[in-house]
Structure formats: C-alpha cells, structure tokens
Amino acid sequence: MAAARLHYAGRGGVPEWPKGTGCKPVGSAFVGSNPTSPTSRIRTSLAAFLVAEAVRRILFLLLAATVATAAAPACGGDEAATTGGPAPAAADHPTGTVFLRHVRSPSITRIDLASGQMVTASFPELAPGDPPYSMVRADDALVVYGGGRTYAIDLGLESPPRDLGASWYFVPSARADRVWLMTLDSESPDTIRDLAAVREVSLDGRVARTGSGRPPSHGPTILAAVSGGLLFQQANGLNLWNPETGDVTARLGGPIPVATRGDLVAWCAQGCPELHLTNTATGADAVVRPGSSFAFGETQDGAFSPGGSLLAVPVAASDGHRRVALVDMKQGTARLIAGSELASDYPALAWLPSGDWLVLSAGDGRLLAARAAGGPATTLDVRAPAPFVDMATG
C-alpha cells in the first residue's frame, strides 16, 4: 500500500488536555499531555433546565409520535427488557470494517471483520494528546486530531490526509459530511484558555458556517453539536448556543452530554442517576432509569445506532465491571448486554453501518460484538496489533 507510511515522528506544540475521569471545574486549565491513565471526555458546567413531570410526559408522547428517535415516557431500565418488536435478522458474524487509532504511534489500523485482514498505516500528521475527540467517522472519511490542525483521511488509508484547517480541537457536526473546528484564543491565559472562534467545515476544508463572534463560555467547553447549534458546559448544565446568531436558545439541567443525534441530546446530571433524552428543537424530554443490575455513569462515549432506534452507553454493572447497556428509544427502557465488559483504559464502542451489530473494545487488543436484536456479546477472531484510544467503523 503506497501511503502506509511507517515512520512515527512526533509533533511539538501539542495542546494539553485533562487527565482522569472526574469533571473539570469551570475556568480550570487543561493539564497533562499524553494520557497515561484512563481518561474520559467528561467535562462540567451549565444552567438548570427543569421540566415539570406532567408537561414532560405530554411533550414526550407527542415526540414519540412524530420523531423516529423519540423515547417513551419515563420508565425504569431492565436488563431483560426487549427492544420492542421483531428486529431484522443479522448475520451470524458481523461484517464491515473497524478502524483503530493507536495510542503510542501516529498510526491507524483498518480491520476487515469478514476476512480478519489488517492494514496499519502511519500518518505523521496525527498528534498525541487527549482531546474530546481523537477520531470520528464522517461521511466517507476519518476525521482525526492533529495537534494544531484537523485532518480528514480516506477510509482506504492510502491517500495523504486532507488538511481541514487550524484548530485546537474538533467536534462532530450534526451533519455527517462536516465537522466543527474550535480555535484557541492565543492571548487567553493558561488558567482559562478561552476559544476565539468556531467554524463548520466540509471534508475538503471549505468553510460552511462561521460563528458570529466569540463563544459565550470560558475555556474549551464546547463538546457536542446538534442541528440547532453547539452545546457548551457551565456550572450545572448544558447550554445550546447558535453560533450564527450568538443566542443561547436552550438550557439543559445536567453537564454530561452522553450522545447526540440530529436535534436529540442524551444527557445526565452529576453522578448520572438517570438518563435524559431531550429534543432541543421542541423541548420534549424523557427519562430512562437504569436497571437493577447496573447504573448509568458520567460519560460522553454513548453512541446512537445508525437508524436512531437504540443508544449504546457504558454503564457500571453491579459486579463491579464496566459494561454496555442498550436504550430502546421507543420503549424508554435500558437493558444490559451480557458479556459486554469494556476495556478499563480506553473503553470504545461503535455501531457498524448496518446497525445490526455494536463493536466494543474489551482490553488487551480484544474486540467484542453484540447484536442489536439481543443476546450476549461475543469475542471476535481478531486482535488489535497495538493499544488504541479510539474506534470507528466503515
């Protein structure tokens, strides 16, 4: 393969990101560099947005009738719950492609799950560090963190990376073919590190949208995007900011953005006692409670299935292990996937494009797969050639 470059040159001037799994207080500086211990994408902050129980249930029922990804009224989770109706039959073994971004070298491995064939390509543009996102699938490319710039790499790993522009970090857009780039204010002190500007770019680097001014938040607290704008954290919640008008258009009552899809935000309060599913366009909100054998946790590593009917979230199982639960968006229930033990250092999960299978990192290079239709997770007959920090599928 012509562009599988096998040299591992480092890059200087890498912005530093927080260590550990706790929430970052407002205004505190990012510290540390390359992660040497478990990290998460958890950050803190924002103003409360509380909806009365009766109103929430009414809005929720309306949402469920009109939005495919809506959830049912607040109800408890159950590891034995079904996903509501027969699911399409999946193949006995997952097929598709998994991409792994490695920890100790600027390289990505592509694994064909059907044949087990692996190809590892080195890209010196990749930078170490622990940004909110280090690699995501966007349309027909992998978008990767490169220190002071963001790059797009073809899924074949054969072409040189495309430079999408200068940025401190990036956030996936609500559109599959774009990403948001965050620019650091070079004059902001290290104790704050404010953002200077944001812009949404296509995968060829063309600017699609720009912000009307400086983001109204201190520090690099923009962590997710929905159709209506960007979500940033403050003291006790999440604010939705429209970068074109400069207006804050919605407030959610918890600081943890678990996952986003379109207008929908899965989020939770400190400690994550329950999971909220909020449509930021309508204000409709539903609550999903954990099952008897697991608890939700503060994480930004949730993943909606391609069709939006399921949400996979890391949870704390009663046996002390970190596992994965599936939230049925129509039933409003959560069930634990048996045998879905996640890696303790870099837990990662991603849906295959068909939506039939969820792939999980289990540690020591092992990958697991679980059917969307139910059943336990099983170990795949492939093993990563080196530790990896992030995963995407194709």
C-alpha positions as CSV (number, residue, x, y, z in Angstrom):
1,M,0.0,0.0,0.0
2,A,1.7,3.2,-1.2
3,A,0.7,5.5,1.5
4,A,1.2,3.2,4.5
5,R,4.0,5.4,5.9
6,L,5.9,3.6,8.6
7,H,7.6,6.3,10.5
8,Y,6.4,7.6,13.8
9,A,7.6,11.1,14.0
10,G,6.1,13.1,16.9
11,R,4.8,16.7,16.7
12,G,5.6,19.6,19.0
13,G,3.3,22.2,20.4
14,V,0.5,19.8,21.3
15,P,-2.2,21.4,23.4
16,E,-2.7,19.7,26.8
17,W,-5.9,18.0,28.0
18,P,-7.1,16.9,31.4
19,K,-6.2,13.6,32.9
20,G,-8.5,11.4,35.0
21,T,-12.2,10.7,34.8
22,G,-13.7,13.4,37.1
23,C,-15.5,16.6,35.9
24,K,-13.4,19.7,35.2
25,P,-14.4,22.8,37.2
26,V,-15.2,25.9,35.3
27,G,-12.2,28.0,34.4
28,S,-9.6,25.4,35.3
29,A,-6.7,24.9,32.9
30,F,-6.2,21.7,31.0
31,V,-3.2,19.9,32.4
32,G,-1.2,16.9,31.3
33,S,-0.2,15.7,27.9
34,N,-0.3,12.2,26.5
35,P,-2.7,10.1,28.6
36,T,-1.0,7.5,30.7
37,S,-4.1,6.5,32.7
38,P,-7.8,6.1,32.0
39,T,-9.4,9.2,30.6
40,S,-12.9,10.2,29.7
41,R,-14.5,13.0,27.7
42,I,-16.4,14.2,30.8
43,R,-16.4,18.0,31.4
44,T,-18.6,20.1,33.7
45,S,-20.9,23.1,33.8
46,L,-24.3,24.8,32.9
47,A,-27.6,26.3,33.9
48,A,-30.6,24.3,35.1
49,F,-33.4,23.4,32.7
50,L,-36.2,21.6,34.6
51,V,-39.5,20.5,33.1
52,A,-42.5,19.6,35.2
53,E,-43.2,15.8,35.2
54,A,-46.7,16.2,33.7
55,V,-45.6,18.5,30.9
56,R,-42.6,16.3,30.2
57,R,-44.8,13.3,29.7
58,I,-47.2,15.1,27.4
59,L,-44.4,16.5,25.3
60,F,-42.7,13.2,25.3
61,L,-45.8,11.4,23.9
62,L,-46.0,14.0,21.1
63,L,-42.3,13.5,20.3
64,A,-42.7,9.7,20.2
65,A,-45.4,10.0,17.6
66,T,-43.5,12.4,15.3
67,V,-39.8,11.7,15.8
68,A,-38.3,8.4,15.0
69,T,-35.7,8.7,17.6
70,A,-38.0,9.8,20.4
71,A,-38.3,7.8,23.6
72,A,-41.3,6.7,25.6
73,P,-42.4,8.2,28.9
74,A,-40.1,7.9,31.9
75,C,-39.6,4.3,32.9
76,G,-37.1,2.1,34.6
77,G,-34.5,0.0,32.8
78,D,-34.3,-3.7,32.9
79,E,-31.5,-5.9,31.6
80,A,-34.2,-8.5,30.5
81,A,-36.2,-5.9,28.5
82,T,-36.8,-6.5,24.8
83,T,-36.3,-3.9,22.1
84,G,-40.0,-3.8,21.2
85,G,-41.0,-5.9,18.2
86,P,-39.0,-8.2,15.9
87,A,-35.7,-6.9,14.7
88,P,-34.2,-7.7,11.3
89,A,-32.1,-10.8,11.4
90,A,-28.4,-10.1,11.5
91,A,-25.7,-12.3,10.0
92,D,-24.1,-14.9,12.4
93,H,-20.9,-12.9,12.3
94,P,-20.5,-9.1,11.8
95,T,-19.2,-7.9,8.5
96,G,-17.7,-4.5,7.9
97,T,-14.6,-2.5,8.7
98,V,-13.2,-1.3,12.1
99,F,-10.7,1.5,12.4
100,L,-8.4,1.8,15.4
101,R,-6.4,4.9,16.3
102,H,-3.4,3.8,18.3
103,V,-2.0,5.3,21.5
104,R,1.8,5.2,21.2
105,S,2.3,5.8,17.5
106,P,0.7,8.1,14.8
107,S,-1.0,5.2,13.1
108,I,-4.4,3.8,12.3
109,T,-5.3,0.1,11.7
110,R,-8.1,-1.0,9.4
111,I,-9.6,-4.4,10.2
112,D,-11.9,-6.3,7.8
113,L,-14.2,-8.3,10.1
114,A,-15.2,-10.8,7.4
115,S,-11.7,-11.9,6.5
116,G,-9.7,-10.7,9.5
117,Q,-7.2,-8.9,7.3
118,M,-5.5,-5.9,8.9
119,V,-3.6,-3.0,7.4
120,T,-1.8,-0.4,9.5
121,A,-0.9,2.9,8.1
122,S,1.3,5.6,9.7
123,F,0.4,9.3,9.4
124,P,2.9,11.8,10.9
125,E,0.1,14.4,11.0
126,L,-1.5,12.6,13.9
127,A,-0.7,14.1,17.3
128,P,-0.7,12.7,20.8
129,G,-2.9,14.1,23.5
130,D,-6.4,13.6,24.9
131,P,-8.9,16.0,23.1
132,P,-12.6,15.5,23.3
133,Y,-12.5,13.5,20.0
134,S,-9.4,12.0,18.5
135,M,-11.0,10.1,15.6
136,V,-14.5,10.0,14.2
137,R,-16.2,8.7,11.0
138,A,-17.6,11.5,8.9
139,D,-19.3,10.5,5.7
140,D,-16.5,8.8,3.6
141,A,-13.6,9.8,5.7
142,L,-12.0,9.6,9.2
143,V,-11.6,13.0,10.9
144,V,-8.6,13.0,13.2
145,Y,-7.0,15.2,15.8
146,G,-3.6,16.6,14.6
147,G,-2.4,18.9,17.4
148,G,-2.9,22.4,16.0
149,R,-4.8,21.2,12.9
150,T,-7.6,18.8,12.0
151,Y,-7.3,16.3,9.1
152,A,-9.5,14.0,7.1
153,I,-8.2,10.6,6.0
154,D,-9.8,8.4,3.3
155,L,-11.2,5.1,4.5
156,G,-8.7,3.3,2.4
157,L,-5.8,4.8,4.4
158,E,-4.0,5.2,1.1
159,S,-4.1,8.9,0.4
160,P,-2.3,11.7,2.2
161,P,-4.5,13.4,4.9
162,R,-6.5,16.4,3.8
163,D,-5.9,19.5,6.0
164,L,-9.2,20.8,7.2
165,G,-7.7,23.8,8.9
166,A,-6.1,25.2,12.0
167,S,-7.9,24.2,15.2
168,W,-7.3,23.5,18.9
169,Y,-9.8,20.6,18.7
170,F,-12.8,19.5,16.6
171,V,-16.4,18.4,17.4
172,P,-18.5,16.3,15.0
173,S,-21.3,18.2,13.3
174,A,-24.9,17.2,13.3
175,R,-24.3,16.7,9.5
176,A,-22.4,13.6,8.5
177,D,-20.3,15.5,6.0
178,R,-19.0,18.3,8.2
179,V,-17.1,19.0,11.5
180,W,-16.8,22.0,13.8
181,L,-13.3,23.4,14.3
182,M,-12.5,25.3,17.6
183,T,-9.8,28.0,17.5
184,L,-7.9,28.8,20.7
185,D,-7.5,32.4,21.8
186,S,-3.8,32.8,21.8
187,E,-4.0,35.7,24.3
188,S,-6.1,33.8,26.8
189,P,-4.1,32.9,29.9
190,D,-3.2,29.2,30.6
191,T,-5.6,29.2,33.5
192,I,-8.6,29.8,31.3
193,R,-7.8,29.0,27.6
194,D,-10.8,30.6,26.0
195,L,-11.9,29.9,22.5
196,A,-11.6,32.7,20.0
197,A,-13.9,31.4,17.2
198,V,-15.7,28.4,15.7
199,R,-16.4,27.4,12.2
200,E,-18.1,24.4,10.5
201,V,-16.1,22.9,7.6
202,S,-16.8,20.3,4.9
203,L,-14.5,17.4,4.5
204,D,-12.5,19.2,1.8
205,G,-11.8,22.1,4.2
206,R,-14.3,24.6,2.8
207,V,-15.9,26.7,5.4
208,A,-19.7,26.1,5.5
209,R,-20.6,28.3,8.6
210,T,-18.8,30.6,10.9
211,G,-19.7,31.9,14.3
212,S,-20.9,35.5,14.7
213,G,-18.4,36.1,17.5
214,R,-16.6,34.7,20.5
215,P,-18.3,31.7,22.1
216,P,-20.1,32.8,25.3
217,S,-18.2,30.3,27.5
218,H,-14.9,30.3,29.4
219,G,-12.5,27.6,28.4
220,P,-12.8,24.8,25.8
221,T,-16.2,23.8,27.0
222,I,-17.9,23.2,23.6
223,L,-18.3,19.4,23.5
224,A,-21.1,18.5,21.1
225,A,-23.3,19.6,18.3
226,V,-26.9,19.3,17.4
227,S,-28.9,20.6,14.4
228,G,-29.6,23.9,16.2
229,G,-26.1,24.7,17.2
230,L,-23.3,23.8,19.7
231,L,-23.6,22.5,23.3
232,F,-21.3,24.0,25.9
233,Q,-21.0,23.5,29.6
234,Q,-21.3,25.8,32.5
235,A,-21.6,25.2,36.3
236,N,-24.5,22.8,36.4
237,G,-25.8,22.1,32.9
238,L,-25.5,22.4,29.1
239,N,-26.4,25.4,27.0
240,L,-27.3,25.3,23.4
241,W,-25.6,28.2,21.5
242,N,-26.5,29.2,18.0
243,P,-23.1,30.3,16.6
244,E,-24.7,32.3,13.7
245,T,-26.9,34.5,15.8
246,G,-24.9,34.3,19.1
247,D,-28.0,33.4,21.1
248,V,-28.3,30.8,23.8
249,T,-31.5,29.0,22.7
250,A,-31.9,26.2,25.3
251,R,-30.6,25.1,28.7
252,L,-30.4,21.5,29.9
253,G,-30.2,20.7,33.6
254,G,-27.1,18.5,33.6
255,P,-23.5,18.9,32.4
256,I,-22.8,15.5,30.8
257,P,-23.5,15.2,27.0
258,V,-23.7,11.4,26.7
259,A,-24.5,11.4,23.0
260,T,-26.2,13.5,20.3
261,R,-28.1,12.8,17.1
262,G,-29.9,15.4,15.0
263,D,-31.8,17.6,17.5
264,L,-31.7,14.9,20.2
265,V,-29.4,15.0,23.2
266,A,-28.9,12.2,25.7
267,W,-27.5,13.8,28.8
268,C,-27.4,13.4,32.6
269,A,-26.8,15.3,35.8
270,Q,-23.7,14.9,38.0
271,G,-23.5,11.3,39.0
272,C,-25.8,10.3,36.2
273,P,-28.6,8.8,38.3
274,E,-30.9,8.7,35.2
275,L,-30.6,9.4,31.5
276,H,-32.5,12.3,29.9
277,L,-33.5,12.3,26.2
278,T,-34.2,15.8,25.1
279,N,-35.3,17.1,21.7
280,T,-33.6,20.5,21.6
281,A,-36.0,21.7,18.8
282,T,-39.2,21.0,20.7
283,G,-38.1,20.9,24.3
284,A,-39.7,17.4,24.7
285,D,-37.9,15.4,27.4
286,A,-38.0,11.8,28.5
287,V,-36.2,10.0,31.4
288,V,-34.8,6.5,31.3
289,R,-33.8,4.9,34.6
290,P,-31.2,2.2,34.9
291,G,-31.9,-1.5,35.5
292,S,-31.5,-3.3,38.8
293,S,-28.1,-4.7,37.8
294,F,-26.4,-1.6,36.6
295,A,-26.1,2.2,37.0
296,F,-25.5,4.9,34.4
297,G,-22.2,6.8,34.7
298,E,-20.8,10.1,33.6
299,T,-19.6,9.5,30.1
300,Q,-19.5,11.2,26.7
301,D,-19.0,7.8,25.0
302,G,-22.6,6.9,24.2
303,A,-23.5,6.1,20.6
304,F,-26.8,6.2,18.7
305,S,-27.4,3.4,16.2
306,P,-27.4,4.4,12.6
307,G,-31.2,4.4,12.5
308,G,-31.6,6.1,15.9
309,S,-33.7,3.3,17.4
310,L,-31.0,2.3,20.0
311,L,-28.5,4.1,22.2
312,A,-25.4,2.2,23.5
313,V,-24.0,3.6,26.7
314,P,-21.2,2.5,29.0
315,V,-22.6,1.6,32.5
316,A,-21.3,0.4,35.9
317,A,-22.5,-3.2,36.4
318,S,-23.3,-4.5,39.9
319,D,-20.5,-6.9,39.6
320,G,-18.0,-4.0,39.5
321,H,-17.2,-4.2,35.8
322,R,-17.8,-1.5,33.2
323,R,-20.2,-2.9,30.6
324,V,-22.6,-1.6,27.9
325,A,-26.4,-1.1,28.1
326,L,-28.7,-0.6,25.2
327,V,-31.5,2.0,25.5
328,D,-34.6,1.3,23.4
329,M,-35.7,4.7,22.2
330,K,-39.3,3.7,21.6
331,Q,-39.8,1.7,24.8
332,G,-37.8,4.0,27.0
333,T,-36.0,1.0,28.6
334,A,-32.4,0.0,29.1
335,R,-31.0,-3.5,29.1
336,L,-27.6,-4.7,30.0
337,I,-25.7,-6.6,27.3
338,A,-24.4,-9.8,28.8
339,G,-20.7,-10.4,28.5
340,S,-20.1,-6.8,27.3
341,E,-17.1,-6.0,29.6
342,L,-15.3,-2.8,28.4
343,A,-11.6,-2.0,28.5
344,S,-10.6,-0.3,31.7
345,D,-8.1,2.1,30.0
346,Y,-9.8,3.3,26.7
347,P,-13.3,2.0,26.5
348,A,-14.6,2.4,23.0
349,L,-17.8,1.4,21.2
350,A,-19.1,1.9,17.6
351,W,-22.0,0.7,15.6
352,L,-21.4,-1.0,12.2
353,P,-23.2,1.0,9.4
354,S,-25.9,-1.7,9.0
355,G,-27.0,-1.0,12.6
356,D,-27.2,-4.8,13.3
357,W,-24.0,-5.0,15.4
358,L,-22.2,-3.0,18.0
359,V,-18.4,-3.4,18.3
360,L,-16.7,-2.9,21.7
361,S,-13.2,-2.7,23.0
362,A,-12.5,-5.2,25.7
363,G,-8.9,-4.5,26.6
364,D,-5.6,-6.3,25.6
365,G,-6.5,-5.7,21.9
366,R,-9.7,-7.8,22.1
367,L,-12.8,-6.7,20.3
368,L,-16.4,-7.9,21.1
369,A,-19.5,-7.7,19.1
370,A,-23.2,-7.6,20.2
371,R,-26.3,-7.9,18.1
372,A,-28.7,-5.0,18.2
373,A,-31.6,-7.6,18.3
374,G,-30.3,-9.0,21.6
375,G,-28.1,-11.7,23.1
376,P,-24.7,-11.7,24.7
377,A,-21.5,-10.1,23.4
378,T,-19.1,-12.5,21.7
379,T,-15.3,-12.2,21.1
380,L,-14.2,-11.6,17.5
381,D,-11.5,-13.6,16.0
382,V,-9.2,-10.6,15.6
383,R,-6.9,-8.7,17.9
384,A,-5.6,-5.2,17.6
385,P,-1.8,-5.1,16.9
386,A,-1.3,-2.3,19.5
387,P,-3.2,-0.4,22.2
388,F,-5.7,2.0,20.7
389,V,-7.5,5.1,22.1
390,D,-10.5,5.4,19.7
391,M,-12.5,3.3,17.3
392,A,-14.7,4.0,14.2
393,T,-16.4,1.7,11.7
394,G,-17.0,1.7,8.0
